[in-house]
Amino acid sequence: MLGSPPDVSSPRETFVCCVAFHPEAGWTWISGNPHIAPGLRWSAVSTYPTERESRLKGKTKIALARAMLQTRRILKEKCDLIVSHGPIVAAVASVAARSTSRKVPHLCYGFNYTTLPQGASRLALSRALRGVSEFTVPSTMERGLYAQYFNLPPERFKTVLWGCNPPVWDDAFQPVKPPYFCAIGGEARDYLTLSQAARALPNVQFVIVVRSKNLPGLDMPGNVKVFVDLPYAQTWAVLRYATASIVPLESRQTPNGHVTIVNGMHLARPHIATNSSGITDYLADQKNAILTEERDATGIRNAIVRFLDEPSLALQFGEAGQTFSLAHCTERNVVEYFNSFVETSVWEHAH
């Protein structure tokens, strides 16, 4: 991998169109990282509804249509590379590119699903995604899953572990005095099983941070404090001071929880998680985590008790996770991958 910007000289300025579902209209991903390849000129397209669009019926479709037109315009003017984020955004950018005479490399970063599309949506996405040159997925198991499901060449899918800078937390936000255990996230979580484990430990405190969509049917006992849609700095404060982070997933094949796991590792938190093939690139049982079977409230309860009884083990697992994340899950790792893609797919191709 490249530890700094590539030595290969760009044949010319390289114009990158960054398409993402992001509330910041001018967001251009990792463009500000000091190790990014030289000569890149970024344009931003957001599929997030604008303030005006958010007041209209059908705001999501309107925002996608507007983003597609913006992407087409950029492609017709100056564009050497499309970088899209996530499946729907990738499809929008791919259709926009197909409607022009320009054929440029297209990288989809962070291709990941909580629930796979069905029927006509699956067929439409399968067609639209054919124009994507390369997809990155955050876990190894997803490479074969998505290639087969969308009938796409498996070699287009690359595993790039989720990478981010260590989180910044709000030290003033401490809603519960430690010790407590936390669970953070809204995608494919099994909070029913966690609630059963919490009921079995009435003297242990829990803090969970969920999304509003997780609330229907969520019935937590009195020793669980629930927060909804907290700002990131407060969310990471909850994680920072927890004894351990619990990631209860829906099944042994759930490929979700990567953002929570990586940020927890950066903060040296040990994990209790469902033993899913979608997260075993990050967590190893009895090394940096205790992994349990799916829907195993007793297993979660026993793991909590073990960390309480053996604080040195929690410290050991947390430090092991942090060592792993700082080596494999930083923004620098993402930049190195992206620089390599630019060099091989854009610059060498241009030569």
C-alpha positions in Angstrom: 0.0 0.0 0.0 1.0 3.6 -0.5 2.1 5.5 2.6 2.1 8.8 0.8 0.8 10.3 -2.4 1.9 8.1 -5.4 5.2 8.9 -7.1 3.5 8.5 -10.5 2.8 11.9 -11.9 -0.7 12.6 -13.0 -1.0 13.0 -16.7 -3.0 16.1 -16.1 -5.4 17.5 -13.5 -7.8 14.7 -12.4 -11.4 15.8 -12.0 -13.4 13.8 -9.4 -17.2 13.8 -9.1 -18.1 12.8 -5.5 -21.8 11.7 -5.2 -23.1 11.0 -1.7 -26.2 11.1 0.5 -24.9 13.8 2.7 -26.5 16.8 4.3 -23.5 19.0 3.6 -23.9 20.0 -0.1 -20.2 20.5 -0.7 -19.0 17.3 1.0 -16.0 15.7 -0.9 -15.2 12.7 1.3 -11.4 12.5 2.0 -10.3 15.3 -0.3 -8.8 17.2 2.7 -6.6 14.5 3.9 -2.9 15.6 3.5 -1.9 12.2 2.1 -4.4 12.2 -0.8 -3.0 11.9 -4.3 -1.9 15.2 -5.9 -3.7 17.0 -8.7 -7.3 16.0 -7.8 -10.0 18.5 -8.4 -13.3 17.6 -6.6 -16.9 18.4 -7.4 -19.7 17.4 -5.0 -23.2 16.2 -5.6 -25.6 15.3 -2.8 -28.6 13.1 -3.0 -29.8 14.5 0.3 -33.0 16.6 -0.1 -32.4 20.3 0.0 -34.4 22.5 2.4 -36.8 23.3 -0.4 -37.1 19.7 -1.6 -37.7 18.5 2.0 -41.0 20.4 2.0 -42.3 18.6 -1.2 -44.1 15.4 -1.5 -41.8 12.7 -2.9 -38.7 14.6 -1.7 -36.5 11.5 -2.0 -37.2 10.9 -5.6 -37.0 14.6 -6.4 -33.5 14.8 -4.7 -32.3 11.8 -6.6 -33.5 13.2 -10.0 -31.8 16.5 -9.2 -28.6 14.7 -8.3 -28.7 12.7 -11.5 -29.0 15.9 -13.6 -26.1 17.5 -11.7 -23.9 14.4 -12.2 -24.7 14.4 -15.9 -23.7 18.1 -16.2 -20.4 17.5 -14.4 -19.7 14.5 -16.6 -20.3 16.5 -19.8 -18.0 19.3 -18.5 -14.9 17.9 -16.8 -14.8 14.5 -15.1 -12.2 11.7 -15.0 -13.6 9.7 -12.1 -16.9 9.2 -10.3 -16.8 8.3 -6.6 -20.2 7.3 -5.2 -21.1 6.2 -1.7 -23.6 3.4 -1.1 -25.8 1.3 -3.4 -28.6 3.8 -4.3 -26.2 6.6 -4.9 -24.0 4.4 -7.0 -27.0 3.5 -9.1 -27.9 7.1 -9.6 -24.4 8.0 -10.7 -24.1 5.0 -13.0 -27.4 5.8 -14.8 -26.2 9.4 -15.1 -23.0 8.3 -16.7 -24.7 5.9 -19.1 -26.9 8.7 -20.4 -23.8 10.6 -21.6 -21.1 9.7 -24.1 -18.4 9.9 -21.4 -17.0 6.7 -20.1 -15.0 7.2 -16.9 -14.0 4.9 -14.0 -16.6 4.7 -11.3 -15.7 3.7 -7.7 -18.5 2.9 -5.2 -17.1 3.2 -1.7 -18.9 1.5 1.2 -21.3 -0.7 -0.7 -23.4 -2.3 2.1 -27.0 -3.4 2.7 -29.0 -4.0 5.8 -31.9 -5.5 3.9 -31.4 -6.6 0.3 -33.8 -5.2 -2.3 -36.4 -7.6 -3.8 -38.3 -8.0 -7.0 -38.3 -5.1 -9.5 -35.9 -3.0 -7.3 -33.3 -5.8 -7.4 -33.5 -6.1 -11.2 -33.3 -2.4 -11.7 -30.3 -2.1 -9.4 -28.6 -5.0 -11.1 -28.8 -3.2 -14.4 -27.8 0.2 -13.1 -24.8 -1.1 -11.1 -23.2 -2.7 -14.2 -21.6 0.6 -14.9 -19.6 0.6 -11.7 -15.9 -0.3 -12.1 -15.2 -1.2 -8.5 -17.1 -1.6 -5.3 -15.6 -1.6 -1.8 -17.3 -3.6 0.9 -16.5 -3.4 4.6 -16.4 -7.2 5.1 -15.1 -10.2 3.2 -18.4 -12.1 3.3 -20.1 -9.3 1.4 -18.0 -9.7 -1.7 -19.6 -12.9 -2.8 -23.0 -12.0 -1.4 -23.5 -8.9 -3.5 -21.7 -10.2 -6.7 -24.1 -13.2 -6.8 -27.2 -11.3 -5.7 -26.8 -8.6 -8.3 -25.2 -10.8 -11.0 -22.0 -8.8 -11.1 -18.4 -9.9 -11.7 -17.0 -10.9 -8.3 -13.6 -9.3 -9.1 -15.2 -5.9 -9.0 -15.7 -6.2 -5.2 -12.8 -5.4 -2.9 -12.7 -5.7 0.8 -11.7 -2.4 2.4 -12.2 -2.4 6.1 -14.2 0.5 7.5 -11.7 3.3 8.2 -12.1 6.6 10.1 -10.1 8.8 12.4 -10.4 8.2 16.1 -13.7 9.8 17.3 -13.9 13.1 19.2 -16.2 12.9 22.2 -18.0 15.4 24.4 -16.5 15.0 27.8 -19.2 17.1 29.4 -21.8 14.5 28.4 -21.9 11.7 30.9 -25.6 10.7 31.4 -24.7 7.7 33.6 -21.9 7.2 36.0 -19.6 4.2 35.1 -19.6 1.3 35.2 -22.2 0.7 32.5 -22.4 -1.2 29.2 -23.5 0.5 26.0 -25.1 -0.5 22.7 -25.0 1.9 19.8 -26.5 1.8 16.3 -29.8 1.3 14.4 -29.0 -1.1 11.5 -30.0 -4.8 11.9 -29.8 -4.7 15.7 -31.4 -7.3 17.9 -32.4 -5.1 20.9 -35.0 -7.6 22.0 -32.3 -10.1 23.0 -30.3 -7.3 24.7 -33.3 -6.3 26.7 -33.7 -9.9 28.0 -30.0 -9.9 29.0 -30.5 -6.5 30.8 -33.5 -7.8 32.7 -31.4 -10.7 34.0 -28.9 -8.2 35.4 -31.0 -5.6 37.3 -28.0 -4.2 39.1 -26.0 -3.5 36.0 -26.5 -0.2 34.1 -26.9 0.0 30.3 -27.0 3.0 27.9 -28.2 2.5 24.3 -28.2 5.0 21.5 -30.7 4.1 18.8 -32.4 5.7 15.8 -36.1 6.7 15.9 -36.9 3.7 13.6 -35.8 1.4 16.4 -38.3 2.7 18.9 -41.5 0.8 17.9 -41.8 -2.3 20.0 -38.7 -1.4 22.0 -39.4 -2.3 25.7 -36.4 -1.9 27.9 -36.2 -2.5 31.7 -35.5 0.3 34.2 -31.8 -0.3 34.3 -31.5 0.8 30.6 -31.2 4.4 29.6 -32.3 5.0 26.0 -31.2 7.9 23.8 -32.4 8.6 20.3 -30.4 10.2 17.5 -27.7 11.7 19.7 -25.1 14.0 18.1 -21.9 12.1 17.3 -19.8 13.8 20.0 -22.3 12.7 22.7 -22.6 9.2 21.2 -18.9 8.7 21.3 -18.8 10.0 24.9 -21.3 7.2 25.8 -18.9 4.7 24.1 -15.8 6.1 25.6 -16.7 5.5 29.2 -18.5 2.2 28.8 -17.1 -1.0 30.3 -17.8 -2.6 26.9 -19.7 -2.1 23.7 -22.5 -4.6 22.9 -23.3 -5.2 19.3 -26.4 -7.6 19.1 -27.0 -8.4 15.5 -30.0 -10.1 13.9 -28.2 -13.2 12.6 -24.9 -14.9 11.9 -24.9 -13.4 8.4 -25.6 -9.8 9.3 -23.0 -7.4 7.7 -23.6 -4.4 9.9 -22.2 -2.6 12.9 -18.8 -1.7 11.4 -19.0 2.0 12.3 -19.8 1.3 15.9 -17.2 -1.5 16.1 -14.3 0.5 14.6 -15.0 3.6 16.7 -15.2 1.4 19.8 -11.9 -0.2 18.9 -10.3 3.2 18.4 -11.5 4.1 22.0 -10.0 0.8 23.3 -13.4 -0.6 24.2 -13.8 -4.4 24.3 -16.8 -5.8 22.5 -19.6 -8.3 23.1 -21.1 -9.1 19.7 -23.1 -11.6 17.8 -20.8 -14.1 16.0 -21.7 -12.9 12.5 -19.5 -13.5 9.4 -20.2 -9.9 8.6 -18.0 -8.6 11.4 -15.3 -11.3 11.9 -12.8 -9.3 9.8 -12.7 -7.0 12.9 -13.6 -9.0 16.0 -12.0 -12.3 17.1 -13.5 -14.3 19.9 -11.4 -14.3 23.1 -8.9 -11.9 21.5 -10.6 -8.5 21.3 -14.2 -9.6 21.9 -16.6 -12.1 23.4 -18.8 -13.4 20.5 -22.1 -15.0 21.2 -24.7 -17.0 19.2 -27.6 -15.1 17.6 -30.5 -14.3 19.9 -28.5 -15.6 22.9 -29.5 -13.5 25.9 -27.8 -15.9 28.3 -24.5 -15.6 26.3 -24.7 -11.8 26.4 -25.4 -11.9 30.1 -22.5 -14.2 30.8 -20.1 -12.1 28.8 -21.2 -9.0 30.8 -20.6 -10.8 34.1 -17.2 -12.0 32.9 -16.0 -8.4 32.0 -17.3 -7.2 35.4 -15.5 -10.0 37.2 -12.3 -9.7 35.2 -11.6 -6.0 34.5 -8.1 -6.9 33.4 -9.6 -9.0 30.6 -11.8 -6.1 29.4 -8.6 -3.9 29.4 -6.7 -6.6 27.5 -9.4 -7.0 24.8 -9.8 -3.3 24.5 -6.1 -2.7 23.9 -6.0 -5.5 21.4 -8.8 -4.0 19.5 -7.2 -0.6 19.5 -4.0 -2.0 18.1 -5.9 -3.7 15.3 -7.9 -0.6 14.4 -5.0 1.8 14.4 -3.2 -0.6 12.0 -6.1 -1.4 9.7 -9.1 0.9 10.2 -8.0 4.5 9.9 -8.7 7.2 7.3 -5.1 6.8 6.3 -5.8 3.2 5.2 -8.8 4.4 3.1 -6.6 7.1 1.5 -3.9 4.6 0.6 -6.5 2.4 -1.1 -8.0 5.3 -2.9 -4.6 6.6 -4.1 -3.9 3.1 -5.5 -7.2 3.1 -7.3 -6.6 6.5 -8.9 -3.1 5.4 -10.0 -4.2 2.1 -11.6 -7.6 3.0 -12.9 -7.2 6.6 -14.0 -3.6 7.7 -14.4 -2.1 4.4 -15.8 -5.1 4.0 -18.0 -4.7 7.6 -19.4 -1.0 6.8 -20.2 
